[in-house]
Every structure is written in C-alpha cells, then in structure tokens.
Amino acid sequence: MQSLAHSLPASGTGFPEAANQADVTWLVAEETPVAFEYNGRSHAVMMATPADLEDFALGFSLCEEIVGSAADIDRVDVRPVEDGIVLSIEADPLRLLRGSLRRRSMEGRSGCGLCGVDSLANAVREPPRVTAGFTPSVEAVAAAFAALPDHQPMNRANKSLHAAAWAGPGGRIVMAREDVGRHNALDKLAGALARAGIDPSGGFAVMSSRCSFELVQKAATIGIPMLATISAPTALALKLARAAGMTLAARARGNGVMLFR
C-alpha cells in the first residue's frame, strides 16, 4: 500500500501532554532497496525513497563518474521486483569510464554515500576544479534557505526526508528533489539538471542536511560551484571544496549565512 508522497501510515500512542495519551496515525517515509545494473551487471544497492528514479539513475551515474555525460546512457528501465526496484541502465561499454564500475561489497544505506567502497583511494576521490558562472552572494543563499521548505512536499507529509535544490544566482529555487538519504537527494538533483539541460555552473545547490565530503565530491564532479547546507561542513568537506575551488555555505544563527573561504 502506498499513500501520500511515498509515505505509509503508522499507528501508535501519542503523548501530547505528560498526563494524557491518544491513538494517533503518522505518515512515515518509504525506504526501498534500489539496485543499479549497468549492461546487466550488478553494481550497487542503495536504500532510497522510490521517487524520481530516472533522475536517480542518471545522477548517480554522473556523480559516481560511471559515465561522463547524460548522452553516454542509452536507456534506463525502472523494474519493480519482489524485494525492491532495479534500475537497469544500458550504455555503450566503450563509454563507461575505466574503473568506475568497481562493484560494491555491501548495500548503500540511506545515511551512507560510500557503503561498500573497497579502498581508501576509492572513498576519497580528488575532485575536479569547478568554475562558477556567477559571484556567490550571502543574500542569494539566505533567499534559497528561506524558500527550501516550500519545495519539500514529501517532508511536509512525513518529516523524514532530505532535500537537494538548485537555485539560480539570485537564490530562486528552480527545482528540488527529496530522499531519505542526503546523497541520494543530490544524485536525483544532478540527474534532473542533466535531463533538463541546465548548466550546473550557473547556480548553486542548497540542501537540508549537513555538508559531508561525499556531497562535495558529487557536486564538484558535475560542476556545481557552491553548495549551501543547513549545517556546517566537516573539515574534510571543506578541504575538498577548497581543492575544487568550490564555495561552501551554511546557515548561521537566526537567518544568518556563513560563507567558507
């Protein structure tokens, strides 16, 4: 059974006040195994929200450097199976990037963008240099932060999902994607940008999560020059962003913004 916004009903006992209780029903987020297959070869299984899966297939392929561009993928089939969903991705073998299809040894959990990567070298990749097509502004970041909740319909239903949105230089959000995993949300946004033919260098990403290093890797790989997150970046995320020439931003006290140099 599927209900509103990829959420399912869950009943329980609520305690609105210390001395009272009531039977209540909440909506909780769906979390589904999503398997990635390239030309029939199993690559990874990610725990994800089963929405925007074509975007997920393309964005994951780009952010993980499995292909170099959207044109390298010939076809994506979304195939429900008994225990989850299979994303069957067809591409010319000559266009798959060398070494990129290293098979992961375990599933990717919803809070983990690197589960199953089998070496330190594969875990922390050197990010490419990124060039911004605009000058980052505190006002634009603040505007995007303020607008982000309006682009989270699934989170309004179940209070459990992360969002990744893309905003223009002035901070107006153009599109957003949601998922139980922050890295999945960014993958989905990357795929949506590619399918829409939007140049990522002409705007920035804003996310409802903390800024971990794998988010910087993914953003740099597709050319996003600034990543704004609700919480501060980790030290490794900041180190990688500096190496890539990216700007990181975080929400400060009140409605303030911190731009990390």
C-alpha atoms as a printed R data frame, in Angstrom:
    type eleno elety resid chain resno      x      y       z
1   ATOM     1    CA   MET     A     1  0.000  0.000   0.000
2   ATOM     2    CA   GLN     A     2  1.339  3.431  -0.955
3   ATOM     3    CA   SER     A     3 -0.151  6.680   0.270
4   ATOM     4    CA   LEU     A     4  0.645 10.356   0.110
5   ATOM     5    CA   ALA     A     5  4.117 11.401  -1.029
6   ATOM     6    CA   HIS     A     6  5.785  7.974  -0.812
7   ATOM     7    CA   SER     A     7  4.716  7.648   2.809
8   ATOM     8    CA   LEU     A     8  2.882  4.889   4.648
9   ATOM     9    CA   PRO     A     9  0.541  5.189   7.661
10  ATOM    10    CA   ALA     A    10  1.835  4.097  11.072
11  ATOM    11    CA   SER     A    11 -0.364  3.964  14.163
12  ATOM    12    CA   GLY     A    12  0.754  4.424  17.728
13  ATOM    13    CA   THR     A    13  0.087  6.123  21.014
14  ATOM    14    CA   GLY     A    14  0.872  9.820  21.209
15  ATOM    15    CA   PHE     A    15  1.530 11.818  24.363
16  ATOM    16    CA   PRO     A    16  0.673 15.440  23.608
17  ATOM    17    CA   GLU     A    17  0.876 16.220  27.335
18  ATOM    18    CA   ALA     A    18  2.543 14.380  30.176
19  ATOM    19    CA   ALA     A    19 -0.713 13.196  31.723
20  ATOM    20    CA   ASN     A    20 -2.628 12.392  28.525
21  ATOM    21    CA   GLN     A    21 -2.389  9.953  25.671
22  ATOM    22    CA   ALA     A    22 -4.228  9.391  22.421
23  ATOM    23    CA   ASP     A    23 -4.269  6.983  19.487
24  ATOM    24    CA   VAL     A    24 -2.678  8.711  16.506
25  ATOM    25    CA   THR     A    25 -1.580  7.882  12.972
26  ATOM    26    CA   TRP     A    26  1.529  9.336  11.401
27  ATOM    27    CA   LEU     A    27  2.898  9.073   7.888
28  ATOM    28    CA   VAL     A    28  6.367  7.528   7.710
29  ATOM    29    CA   ALA     A    29  8.746  7.587   4.765
30  ATOM    30    CA   GLU     A    30  9.169  4.654   2.430
31  ATOM    31    CA   GLU     A    31 12.710  3.261   2.279
32  ATOM    32    CA   THR     A    32 13.293  0.806  -0.542
33  ATOM    33    CA   PRO     A    33 16.300 -1.155  -1.855
34  ATOM    34    CA   VAL     A    34 17.175  0.237  -5.287
35  ATOM    35    CA   ALA     A    35 19.636 -1.824  -7.322
36  ATOM    36    CA   PHE     A    36 21.786 -0.334 -10.071
37  ATOM    37    CA   GLU     A    37 22.634 -2.579 -13.007
38  ATOM    38    CA   TYR     A    38 24.846 -1.479 -15.895
39  ATOM    39    CA   ASN     A    39 24.505 -3.548 -19.054
40  ATOM    40    CA   GLY     A    40 23.149 -6.377 -16.927
41  ATOM    41    CA   ARG     A    41 25.963 -6.219 -14.369
42  ATOM    42    CA   SER     A    42 25.054 -5.524 -10.741
43  ATOM    43    CA   HIS     A    43 26.929 -2.536  -9.308
44  ATOM    44    CA   ALA     A    44 25.310 -1.267  -6.099
45  ATOM    45    CA   VAL     A    45 22.169 -1.379  -3.993
46  ATOM    46    CA   MET     A    46 21.133  1.885  -2.366
47  ATOM    47    CA   MET     A    47 18.416  2.391   0.226
48  ATOM    48    CA   ALA     A    48 16.291  5.209  -1.158
49  ATOM    49    CA   THR     A    49 12.907  6.854  -1.497
50  ATOM    50    CA   PRO     A    50 11.252  5.268  -4.571
51  ATOM    51    CA   ALA     A    51 10.602  8.576  -6.357
52  ATOM    52    CA   ASP     A    52 12.286 10.295  -9.332
53  ATOM    53    CA   LEU     A    53 14.134  7.084 -10.123
54  ATOM    54    CA   GLU     A    54 15.104  8.030 -13.691
55  ATOM    55    CA   ASP     A    55 16.773 11.117 -12.236
56  ATOM    56    CA   PHE     A    56 18.442  8.898  -9.638
57  ATOM    57    CA   ALA     A    57 19.822  6.527 -12.277
58  ATOM    58    CA   LEU     A    58 21.316  9.325 -14.347
59  ATOM    59    CA   GLY     A    59 22.537 11.442 -11.436
60  ATOM    60    CA   PHE     A    60 24.205  8.540  -9.613
61  ATOM    61    CA   SER     A    61 25.929  7.544 -12.851
62  ATOM    62    CA   LEU     A    62 27.266 11.073 -13.339
63  ATOM    63    CA   CYS     A    63 28.196 11.815  -9.721
64  ATOM    64    CA   GLU     A    64 29.988  8.480  -9.313
65  ATOM    65    CA   GLU     A    65 31.848  9.051 -12.616
66  ATOM    66    CA   ILE     A    66 30.449  5.905 -14.184
67  ATOM    67    CA   VAL     A    67 29.647  7.915 -17.310
68  ATOM    68    CA   GLY     A    68 30.946 11.283 -18.439
69  ATOM    69    CA   SER     A    69 27.693 12.782 -19.701
70  ATOM    70    CA   ALA     A    70 23.987 12.111 -19.954
71  ATOM    71    CA   ALA     A    71 24.448 11.244 -23.623
72  ATOM    72    CA   ASP     A    72 26.522  8.204 -22.623
73  ATOM    73    CA   ILE     A    73 23.412  6.450 -21.295
74  ATOM    74    CA   ASP     A    74 21.202  4.857 -23.926
75  ATOM    75    CA   ARG     A    75 18.303  3.706 -21.786
76  ATOM    76    CA   VAL     A    76 17.043  3.422 -18.205
77  ATOM    77    CA   ASP     A    77 14.396  0.890 -17.229
78  ATOM    78    CA   VAL     A    78 12.759  1.023 -13.797
79  ATOM    79    CA   ARG     A    79 11.815 -2.544 -12.882
80  ATOM    80    CA   PRO     A    80  9.897 -3.335  -9.686
81  ATOM    81    CA   VAL     A    81 10.852 -6.695  -8.202
82  ATOM    82    CA   GLU     A    82  9.682 -8.593  -5.139
83  ATOM    83    CA   ASP     A    83 12.191 -7.075  -2.718
84  ATOM    84    CA   GLY     A    84 12.694 -3.629  -4.222
85  ATOM    85    CA   ILE     A    85 13.410 -1.881  -7.504
86  ATOM    86    CA   VAL     A    86 16.039 -2.491 -10.177
87  ATOM    87    CA   LEU     A    87 17.368  0.376 -12.288
88  ATOM    88    CA   SER     A    88 18.569 -1.272 -15.464
89  ATOM    89    CA   ILE     A    89 20.920  1.127 -17.229
90  ATOM    90    CA   GLU     A    90 22.158  0.490 -20.750
91  ATOM    91    CA   ALA     A    91 25.242  2.238 -22.108
92  ATOM    92    CA   ASP     A    92 27.825  1.599 -24.805
93  ATOM    93    CA   PRO     A    93 30.616 -0.273 -22.970
94  ATOM    94    CA   LEU     A    94 33.176  1.969 -24.661
95  ATOM    95    CA   ARG     A    95 31.614  4.992 -22.968
96  ATOM    96    CA   LEU     A    96 31.774  3.617 -19.438
97  ATOM    97    CA   LEU     A    97 34.674  5.269 -17.619
98  ATOM    98    CA   ARG     A    98 37.580  2.964 -16.807
99  ATOM    99    CA   GLY     A    99 37.483  1.542 -13.290
100 ATOM   100    CA   SER     A   100 34.227  3.259 -12.451
101 ATOM   101    CA   LEU     A   101 32.184  0.070 -12.233
102 ATOM   102    CA   ARG     A   102 34.049 -1.322  -9.242
103 ATOM   103    CA   ARG     A   103 31.428 -3.451  -7.566
104 ATOM   104    CA   ARG     A   104 30.437 -2.505  -4.051
105 ATOM   105    CA   SER     A   105 30.639 -5.225  -1.436
106 ATOM   106    CA   MET     A   106 27.616 -4.177   0.617
107 ATOM   107    CA   GLU     A   107 24.440 -2.184   0.319
108 ATOM   108    CA   GLY     A   108 24.425  1.603   0.449
109 ATOM   109    CA   ARG     A   109 22.366  2.599   3.467
110 ATOM   110    CA   SER     A   110 20.206  5.709   3.370
111 ATOM   111    CA   GLY     A   111 22.686  7.672   5.501
112 ATOM   112    CA   CYS     A   112 25.782  6.472   3.650
113 ATOM   113    CA   GLY     A   113 27.035  7.524   0.236
114 ATOM   114    CA   LEU     A   114 30.095  5.259   0.273
115 ATOM   115    CA   CYS     A   115 28.989  1.917   1.718
116 ATOM   116    CA   GLY     A   116 30.852 -0.977   0.149
117 ATOM   117    CA   VAL     A   117 33.645  1.039  -1.474
118 ATOM   118    CA   ASP     A   118 36.624 -1.278  -1.122
119 ATOM   119    CA   SER     A   119 39.624  1.038  -0.646
120 ATOM   120    CA   LEU     A   120 40.604  4.383   0.837
121 ATOM   121    CA   ALA     A   121 41.636  5.625  -2.601
122 ATOM   122    CA   ASN     A   122 38.169  4.914  -3.937
123 ATOM   123    CA   ALA     A   123 36.476  6.502  -0.929
124 ATOM   124    CA   VAL     A   124 38.040  9.977  -1.164
125 ATOM   125    CA   ARG     A   125 38.475 10.978  -4.786
126 ATOM   126    CA   GLU     A   126 40.304 14.124  -5.791
127 ATOM   127    CA   PRO     A   127 37.579 16.498  -7.018
128 ATOM   128    CA   PRO     A   128 37.838 18.289 -10.355
129 ATOM   129    CA   ARG     A   129 38.240 22.043 -10.428
130 ATOM   130    CA   VAL     A   130 34.968 23.952 -10.706
131 ATOM   131    CA   THR     A   131 34.359 27.359 -12.266
132 ATOM   132    CA   ALA     A   132 31.404 29.479 -11.158
133 ATOM   133    CA   GLY     A   133 29.374 31.392 -13.688
134 ATOM   134    CA   PHE     A   134 28.373 33.943 -11.040
135 ATOM   135    CA   THR     A   135 29.618 35.589  -7.839
136 ATOM   136    CA   PRO     A   136 28.304 33.872  -4.664
137 ATOM   137    CA   SER     A   137 26.188 36.154  -2.503
138 ATOM   138    CA   VAL     A   138 25.021 35.901   1.089
139 ATOM   139    CA   GLU     A   139 21.622 37.337   0.098
140 ATOM   140    CA   ALA     A   140 21.105 34.625  -2.535
141 ATOM   141    CA   VAL     A   141 21.953 31.835  -0.091
142 ATOM   142    CA   ALA     A   142 19.627 33.287   2.547
143 ATOM   143    CA   ALA     A   143 16.821 33.503  -0.002
144 ATOM   144    CA   ALA     A   144 17.318 29.875  -1.031
145 ATOM   145    CA   PHE     A   145 17.350 28.686   2.589
146 ATOM   146    CA   ALA     A   146 14.096 30.558   3.240
147 ATOM   147    CA   ALA     A   147 12.420 29.061   0.163
148 ATOM   148    CA   LEU     A   148 13.625 25.466   0.604
149 ATOM   149    CA   PRO     A   149 10.730 24.235   2.822
150 ATOM   150    CA   ASP     A   150  8.252 25.196   0.091
151 ATOM   151    CA   HIS     A   151  9.984 22.662  -2.191
152 ATOM   152    CA   GLN     A   152  9.733 19.714   0.227
153 ATOM   153    CA   PRO     A   153  6.226 18.241  -0.201
154 ATOM   154    CA   MET     A   154  7.235 14.744   0.908
155 ATOM   155    CA   ASN     A   155  8.983 16.039   4.004
156 ATOM   156    CA   ARG     A   156  5.877 18.022   4.917
157 ATOM   157    CA   ALA     A   157  3.992 14.729   4.956
158 ATOM   158    CA   ASN     A   158  6.434 12.580   6.915
159 ATOM   159    CA   LYS     A   159  9.074 14.917   8.435
160 ATOM   160    CA   SER     A   160 11.819 12.464   7.444
161 ATOM   161    CA   LEU     A   161 13.306 13.407   4.077
162 ATOM   162    CA   HIS     A   162 16.284 15.433   2.966
163 ATOM   163    CA   ALA     A   163 16.051 17.854   0.064
164 ATOM   164    CA   ALA     A   164 18.566 18.985  -2.546
165 ATOM   165    CA   ALA     A   165 17.565 22.015  -4.614
166 ATOM   166    CA   TRP     A   166 19.209 24.003  -7.378
167 ATOM   167    CA   ALA     A   167 18.940 27.780  -7.272
168 ATOM   168    CA   GLY     A   168 19.885 30.469  -9.737
169 ATOM   169    CA   PRO     A   169 22.462 33.147  -8.869
170 ATOM   170    CA   GLY     A   170 19.817 35.255  -7.123
171 ATOM   171    CA   GLY     A   171 18.665 32.414  -4.888
172 ATOM   172    CA   ARG     A   172 15.423 31.490  -6.673
173 ATOM   173    CA   ILE     A   173 14.941 27.731  -6.482
174 ATOM   174    CA   VAL     A   174 14.384 26.195  -9.902
175 ATOM   175    CA   MET     A   175 13.986 22.530  -8.964
176 ATOM   176    CA   ALA     A   176 14.355 20.207  -5.991
177 ATOM   177    CA   ARG     A   177 14.452 16.504  -5.232
178 ATOM   178    CA   GLU     A   178 13.842 14.640  -1.951
179 ATOM   179    CA   ASP     A   179 15.069 11.357  -0.483
180 ATOM   180    CA   VAL     A   180 15.681  9.622   2.837
181 ATOM   181    CA   GLY     A   181 19.394  9.849   2.012
182 ATOM   182    CA   ARG     A   182 21.037 13.244   1.544
183 ATOM   183    CA   HIS     A   183 23.454 11.887  -1.061
184 ATOM   184    CA   ASN     A   184 20.552 10.248  -2.928
185 ATOM   185    CA   ALA     A   185 18.740 13.596  -2.998
186 ATOM   186    CA   LEU     A   186 21.807 15.221  -4.570
187 ATOM   187    CA   ASP     A   187 22.133 12.387  -7.100
188 ATOM   188    CA   LYS     A   188 18.489 12.882  -8.068
189 ATOM   189    CA   LEU     A   189 19.017 16.625  -8.430
190 ATOM   190    CA   ALA     A   190 22.072 16.008 -10.617
191 ATOM   191    CA   GLY     A   191 20.025 13.752 -12.872
192 ATOM   192    CA   ALA     A   192 17.176 16.248 -13.067
193 ATOM   193    CA   LEU     A   193 19.576 19.036 -14.053
194 ATOM   194    CA   ALA     A   194 21.117 16.869 -16.763
195 ATOM   195    CA   ARG     A   195 17.744 15.786 -18.145
196 ATOM   196    CA   ALA     A   196 16.600 19.425 -18.244
197 ATOM   197    CA   GLY     A   197 19.800 20.550 -19.969
198 ATOM   198    CA   ILE     A   198 20.650 23.024 -17.171
199 ATOM   199    CA   ASP     A   199 24.294 24.024 -16.742
200 ATOM   200    CA   PRO     A   200 25.123 23.407 -13.044
201 ATOM   201    CA   SER     A   201 27.816 26.101 -13.074
202 ATOM   202    CA   GLY     A   202 25.185 28.807 -13.457
203 ATOM   203    CA   GLY     A   203 23.723 28.377  -9.967
204 ATOM   204    CA   PHE     A   204 24.198 26.562  -6.695
205 ATOM   205    CA   ALA     A   205 22.838 23.656  -4.671
206 ATOM   206    CA   VAL     A   206 21.070 24.122  -1.346
207 ATOM   207    CA   MET     A   207 20.428 21.160   0.941
208 ATOM   208    CA   SER     A   208 18.576 20.441   4.159
209 ATOM   209    CA   SER     A   209 21.451 18.382   5.604
210 ATOM   210    CA   ARG     A   210 24.964 18.760   6.921
211 ATOM   211    CA   CYS     A   211 27.774 19.011   4.372
212 ATOM   212    CA   SER     A   212 29.764 15.786   4.273
213 ATOM   213    CA   PHE     A   213 32.712 15.241   1.970
214 ATOM   214    CA   GLU     A   214 30.894 12.924  -0.447
215 ATOM   215    CA   LEU     A   215 28.411 15.711  -1.185
216 ATOM   216    CA   VAL     A   216 31.318 17.953  -2.166
217 ATOM   217    CA   GLN     A   217 32.713 15.196  -4.387
218 ATOM   218    CA   LYS     A   218 29.381 14.728  -6.124
219 ATOM   219    CA   ALA     A   219 28.759 18.460  -6.565
220 ATOM   220    CA   ALA     A   220 32.244 19.103  -7.946
221 ATOM   221    CA   THR     A   221 32.004 16.149 -10.327
222 ATOM   222    CA   ILE     A   222 29.004 17.657 -12.125
223 ATOM   223    CA   GLY     A   223 30.306 21.243 -11.927
224 ATOM   224    CA   ILE     A   224 28.233 22.830  -9.132
225 ATOM   225    CA   PRO     A   225 30.372 25.746  -7.844
226 ATOM   226    CA   MET     A   226 28.649 26.361  -4.497
227 ATOM   227    CA   LEU     A   227 26.975 24.045  -2.004
228 ATOM   228    CA   ALA     A   228 24.856 25.539   0.769
229 ATOM   229    CA   THR     A   229 23.735 23.272   3.615
230 ATOM   230    CA   ILE     A   230 21.717 23.848   6.753
231 ATOM   231    CA   SER     A   231 24.519 22.554   8.971
232 ATOM   232    CA   ALA     A   232 28.238 23.295   8.802
233 ATOM   233    CA   PRO     A   233 30.625 21.260   6.653
234 ATOM   234    CA   THR     A   234 33.040 18.715   8.016
235 ATOM   235    CA   ALA     A   235 36.753 19.523   7.908
236 ATOM   236    CA   LEU     A   236 37.276 17.043   5.054
237 ATOM   237    CA   ALA     A   237 34.385 18.533   3.091
238 ATOM   238    CA   LEU     A   238 35.950 21.970   3.443
239 ATOM   239    CA   LYS     A   239 39.373 20.669   2.392
240 ATOM   240    CA   LEU     A   240 37.950 19.058  -0.759
241 ATOM   241    CA   ALA     A   241 35.873 22.141  -1.587
242 ATOM   242    CA   ARG     A   242 38.969 24.331  -1.413
243 ATOM   243    CA   ALA     A   243 40.836 21.920  -3.678
244 ATOM   244    CA   ALA     A   244 37.967 22.098  -6.180
245 ATOM   245    CA   GLY     A   245 37.573 25.876  -5.991
246 ATOM   246    CA   MET     A   246 34.057 25.484  -4.588
247 ATOM   247    CA   THR     A   247 32.337 27.758  -2.098
248 ATOM   248    CA   LEU     A   248 30.583 26.153   0.866
249 ATOM   249    CA   ALA     A   249 27.856 27.938   2.811
250 ATOM   250    CA   ALA     A   250 25.930 27.099   5.967
251 ATOM   251    CA   ARG     A   251 23.131 28.630   7.969
252 ATOM   252    CA   ALA     A   252 24.308 30.756  10.880
253 ATOM   253    CA   ARG     A   253 22.335 31.929  13.906
254 ATOM   254    CA   GLY     A   254 18.951 33.413  13.155
255 ATOM   255    CA   ASN     A   255 18.703 33.999   9.428
256 ATOM   256    CA   GLY     A   256 22.460 34.475   9.011
257 ATOM   257    CA   VAL     A   257 24.722 32.765   6.493
258 ATOM   258    CA   MET     A   258 28.352 31.667   6.723
259 ATOM   259    CA   LEU     A   259 30.407 31.569   3.516
260 ATOM   260    CA   PHE     A   260 33.524 29.453   3.987
261 ATOM   261    CA   ARG     A   261 36.662 30.613   2.224
